[in-house]
Amino acid sequence: MDSNSRSMCPKARTEDRISALPDAIICHILSFLPTSDAVTTCFLSNRWKNMWTLVPTVELIVLSTAWDSGGTAAYVDRYLLFRGSSNIHKFHLCCVDLDGIVGRINGWICTALRRNVVELHLEFDERDDSHEFLVLPQDLFVCKTLETLKLSLGEHVTAVAPPTSNCFPRLKSVHITFDFPKYVEQIEKLFSCCPALEDLVVDGDLGWLEENQVLNVTISAPKLKRLKIYLFAHAMTLGENKIFVNADVPSLEDLDLTENFLASYCLKGAKSLTNAKIDFSVMREEDEGHPADVLADVDRVQRLFAEISNVKHLSLVVPVLGDPHIEYQCSLPTFNHLNQLELNHLACCSWKSLTNMLKITPNLENLLFAVNIKCDAAHDEDELEHKWSPPELVPICLSSCLKTICISGFKGGSDEMEMVEYLLEHGQLLNELKVLTFDMEFDDALEVLMEIILFPRASNTCEIQCFN
């Protein structure tokens, strides 16, 4: 090695390439660290002394004074003070209990809002015995830079009604969770003015509702494309439902709905709706274990179906449509554009849930059908035994356009075999029948497959597959 090479080695070994990077790249790297670790980099060198103050991502966990005598709250105060006026892109504040820190939380939130926050995540882990109550600041609703909001409301955290104008001017995504909120009415107007909103998730437990309580939830979002609602309630009075969801969502494309009380839904202008997932498998029940006030429930399902009748893809768990105890049959709308149907069939339901849906889907091409799904209600054994009852007329889709059928949870019962035989006998354009057996020995599954193969088929091109 020559002298020039030897003289360059010490310099190569001591060169700090990371510190030589531009501030923006260093801050981007630090944004992947926990905030407390990013702060400790100030001890590395003068070059790093104030670098943590420019990191755009802030994640702070605060314990109540009952847990740490205010140490973490004081740390947050100092952090936000020494950080100065640099912008915050993402601000995640997690408060474990509220006692002793309620008076400072809104100050921390408003600091993030003044720093032009774009993504805001407010998480509150409340204790049941907490004695303090937090009302979120009004500034939250009028922040001009906020685009993403994740928010948890509970028994001790609430949000007052937002202003009727200039509300959430740039907000595109909201995920709100709540658990037994103190004032359930706060949910009513929270989304009543969201001009830029594209994604909305509402996930929570409304708690114990008062008798004859009326709840009107309003969603006004002209650009909303995806809406997910997962709601549960307790102690609902039997009879007329008093929960209403009124959504003005002309751009809605995807709807995902799960709840246990069957609210009344109005989806105004939802002509762009393409995909819908409806799950009412955990509906409220009477002591006997059957859906309460079945006629009213069916009527609300009928109205909801009318709102989503333009969809192309539909996933359903609606046991009331196949309830074996109801003689009344609702008049369901026709789904003229439906191409794919995923139907989850509870063990307590009659086969009417399948035949009724085939009748109203004249252009259906793909059917995914799950059978023998366990029902949470307590049923007598004889209630779980149903006979296959074919419709009086062969459904149009079965004779003209249905191409693929996938049946999962198959156990080879006599009613299931008759159902498969009927589908094969009348599926004139059927290309594929796939059967996924459940809880069957290999030999038993093979015997079922051999029996199915011998069934007459209307389509010469239909391929039968069986998976155990």
N, C-alpha and C positions, 0 to 999 in steps of 0.2 A: 504494500500500500504506500503510495507516495505521500510526501509531506502535506500537500494540499488537501488530500482526502482526509488525513488524520486531523488536520486543523478544523475541518467542517463537522466532525462527529459530535463534539460537545454541544455545538449550536443546534444540531438536529435533535439531540436528546432533550434539550431544555426548551425547545420551541413549544409554545402553548397555542395550538391551532384552534381550539374551541374559543378561547378568548379573542382570537383574531376575527371571529365571525361577526357579521353585522348584528346590531342590536335586535332587529326584527326576528332573525333566525334563532338567536339565543333565547329570546322571550318565547318563541314558539316551542322550543325544546323544553323550557321550564314549565310551560303550561300543562305538560303531561305529568308533572310531579304534584303531590299534595302541596297545598299552599304553604303549610308550615315548613316543608322541606325546601321549597323554593326560597323562602325567606332566609334560611340558614346559609345559602350560597353567598350572602353578603360578606362572609368571613374569608372567602377565598382570596380576594385581592381587591385593590382599589377599583379595578375594572368592573368587578362584580358588586361593588358596595350598594349601588342603588338599582341594580338590574331587576330585582324582584318587584320593584314598584311599577314596572312597565309591563309585567306579565298580564295578558288580557283575561286569563281565567282565574277566578277566585272561588275557593271552596272552604267554607268555615263551619266548624261544628262547635256549638255552644251548649254548655251544661248550665242548668239552673243553679242558683246560689245554694239550693238544698243539696246539690251534688258536689260542688267544688268551691264553695264560698266566693264565687264570682271571678275566679281566675281566668276562665276561658272568655268570659264576657269582657274583662279588662283587656285581654289579648286582642280581641276583635276591635275594640275601641282604638288601641294603639296602632293596629295594622292599618285600619282605614285612615287614621290621622296621618301617619308617616307615608302612606302611599301617595298622598297628595291628590292632584287633579287629573291624573292619567286615566284614560278611558278604561272601562271594564266591559269586555264583550260578553263573558259568561259569569254569572254570579249565583252560586249555590250556597244557601244558608240553611243549615240543619240545626234546629233547636230541640234539645232533649229536655222536655218539661219547660214550663214557662215561669214558674215562681221566681221572682226577684229580677227578671230580665225583660219583662213586658214593656217597661218604659223605654228600653233602648232598642228593641227590635225594629220599630218603625223608622228610627233614625238610621239604622244600618241599611234598611231597604231603600229609604229615600236617598242615601248617599250613592247607592248603586244606580238609582234612576238618574241622578244628576250627572253621573259619569257615563251617560249614554249607553246603558246596558242593552244588549240585544237578546240574550238568553237569560231568563230568570227562573230559578228553581227554589221555591220556598217550601221547606219540609218541617213539620212540627210533630214531634213525638210526645203526645200529651199523656200525663198520668191522670187516672180517674179522680184522685184526691187533690188535683190542682185547684188553687183558690183564685187564680188571676185569669183575666179575660183579655184577649187581643182582638182589636178591630183594625184590619189592614188599612193603610193610608189611601186616601182618594187619589193621590198622585199616581198610584199604580195604574189607574184606568186611563189616564191622559198622557202617559209617557209616549213621546213621539218616536223613540228608537226601538222600543220593545217589539220583538218579532216572535219569540217563543216563551211561553209561560207554563210552568208546571207548579201547581199549587195544591196544598192540602188544607182542607177546612175540617174542623171538628167541634167537639162540645165546647171548647174554650177559644176557638179561633173562628172569626167570621169576617165577612166582607159586606159593607153597606152597599145599597143600591148604586150602581154606576151612574154617571151623568147621562142625560138623554142625547147629548151631542158631543162630538169630538172625542169619542170613547175608543180606545184601542186603535188608533189610526193606522198602525203598521203591523198589528199583531196577526201572524199567519198560523200559528200552531198553539193550541191550548190542551193541556192535560190536567184536569181537575179531579182530585179525589177527596172524599169526605167520609167521615164515620160518625154517625149519630150527631149531626150538627145541632147546635143549640137552637138556632132559628132556621128551620127548614125553608122558610119563605125567602131566605137570601138567595136561593138557587133560582128563583123565578125570573129575575131580571138580569142575572149576571152576564148572559149572552145576548141581550136584547139589542145591542148595537156593536157589531163587529164587522166593519166594512171590508177588511182585508183578510179575514179568517179563511183558511183553507182546510185545516185539520182540527177536529174537536173530539176529545175523549172525555166523557163524563162517567166517572166510576165511583160508586159509593153506596153506603147504607143510610137510608133516610131515617132509620131508627123507628121509634114507636110513635106512630102518627095518631093524633087525637081523633076522636069520633067525629064524623061529618066534616073533617078538615078538607079544605079545597086547596089544591096546589096547581097553579098555572105556570108552566115553564115556557118561556118565550126564547126562541132562537132566531135572530135576524142576521143572516150572513150571506150576502149575495154571491160571494166567491167560494163558499164552502164546498169542498169536493168529497171529504171523507168525514163521516159522523159515526162515532161509537158511543153507545149508551149501555152501561152496565149498572142497573139500579135495583136495589132491594129495599123492602119496607116490612115492618112488623105490625101486628095487631090491626090489620086492615079490617074495617067493619064490612060484613057481608052485605051484598046488595049493590046499589049503584056506585060505580067507581068515581072518585072525585079528583083524580090526577089527570092533568091534561098536558100534552106536549105540542106546542104550536111552533112549527119551524118554517120560516120563509127562506128556502134554500134552492133557488132556481138552478144552481150549478152542481148540485149534489150528484155524485157518481157512485159512491160506496156507502152502504148503510149496514151497521153491525149492531144488533139490538138484543140485549139479554136483560130480562127482569122477571119479577115474580108476582106482579100485581095487575098486569095488563092495563096500562094507561090508555087513554084515548089519544090517538096520534093524528095530527094534521100536517102533512108535508106539502106546503104551498109551492106550486111551481116546479116540483121535482121531476121535470120531464127528461132530464139527462141521467137519471138513476139507471145504472147498469148492473150493479152487484148488490145483493141483499142477503144478510144472514140474520135469521130470526130464531131466537131460542127462548121458549117459554116452558122449559122442562121443569123448572122449580117454581111453578105457580103455587099461590096460596091454596090451601085445601081445608075442607071441613073435617070434623072429627072422624067421619067415616073414611077419609082418605080420597075423596073425589073432588074435582075442581068445584069451588064454590060459585053459586049463581051462574051455572053453565050457560044459560041463554044469553045473559049479558056479556059473558066472556066471548062466546061465539060471535056475537054482534060486533064486538070491538075488533076481533080478528078479521071479520069480513071487511070492516072499514079500513083497517090497516092494509089488507091485501089490495083493496081498491087504490090505495095510495102508491103501491109499489108494483102495479100490474104491468109496467113497461120494462121491467128488468130482463136481462138476458141470462143471468146466472143467479140461482136462488138456493139457499141452504135453509132447511126448516127443521125445528123441533117444536111442534105445536100439538101436544097430546090431546087438547080439547077437540081437535078435528076428528080424532079416532076414538073418542070416549065411548065405550060400549054401553053406557047407561042412557045416552041421549037419543031420543027419537027425532028431535028437531034437527033438521039439516039446514045449515045456512046456505045462502046463494052466493057462492064465491065468484069473483070476476074471472074473466078469461085472460090468461097470460099469453098473448099472441106472439110476443117476441122472445119468450123463454126458450133458451137453447140447452141449458144444463140445469138439472134439478138434483140437489142432494137432500134426501129425505131420511131423517133419523126416526126410527119407529120404536117407541117404547113398548116394553113387553105387555103393558096393561092396555094397549090400544088395539082396536079392531083394525081390519085391513081396509076400512073405509078411508083412512088417511092416505093410502096409496091410490086406490081407485078414484077417489075424488080429485086428487091432484092430476092424475093422468087425463081425466075428462076435460080439465080446464087448461091443458098445455098442448094445443094442437100441433105445435111446431117443435116439440121437444126432440132432441137428438141424443142426448146423453143423460142417463139416469144412474145416480149413485144412491144405493138404498142400504141403510144399516138397520138390521133387525135385532130383536132380543136385547135391546138396551134396557138396563135395569132402571126401574122407576123408584123414586125415593119414598113414595107413598106405601102404606101398608095395604096389600090386597090379599083377598082370599085366593087360594090356588085356582079355583074354578074361573076366576075373573081373568086369569092369565092364559086361558085356553080359548082360542078363537078359530072359527072355521073360515076357510077361504070362500069369499062370496064374490064371484066375478060380476062385473057390471053388466047391465042388461044389453048395452051396445058396446062393441069394441071401440075403445078410445081412438080418436083419429090419429094421434101421434104413433100409436102402436102399429097401425096398419099402413102408415104412409111415410114416416120419417125417423123413427127411433132406431139408432144405429148401435149404441153401446149400452150395456147394462152391467153394473158392478154391484153385487150383493155381498155385504160383509156381516159377520156375526151369525152366519148360517149354521143351524143345528140339525137340519134334516127332518124337522117335524112334518107331519102329514099336511098341515096347512101351508107350510113353506114349499113343499114339493109341488102341491097343486098350483101355487102361485107361479112357480118357475115354469111348470108345464103350460100354464095359460099364456105366459109371456112368449115362450118359444112357439107356441101354436099360432099366435096372431102377429108376431113381430116379423112382418114381411120384408123389411129392409135391414133386419138385425145382422150386424157383422160380428159382434162379440158379446158373449155372456161370460162374465167372470164371477165365480163363486168363491168367497173366502169363508171357510168353515171355522167354527169356534168351539173349543172345548170338546173335540172329537178325536177318538183314536184313529190312527192312520187307516186301519182296515175299514172302519165305519165310514170314513170320509171317501175312501176309494169305492165303497159300495154305493154311496150316494151319487158319486160322479158317474158310475156306470149306469145307474138308473136314469140320471138326467140325460145322458148321451142317447138313450133309447127313446126319449120323448120325441114326438113328431115336431118338425120345424117348418115354419112357413118360408124361411129363408134358407136357400141352399148354400149360402156363403157364410153362415153363422158358425163361428169358432167357439167352442166351449172350453173354458179353463177352470180348474179347481185348485185352490191353494189351501193347505191345512195350517 
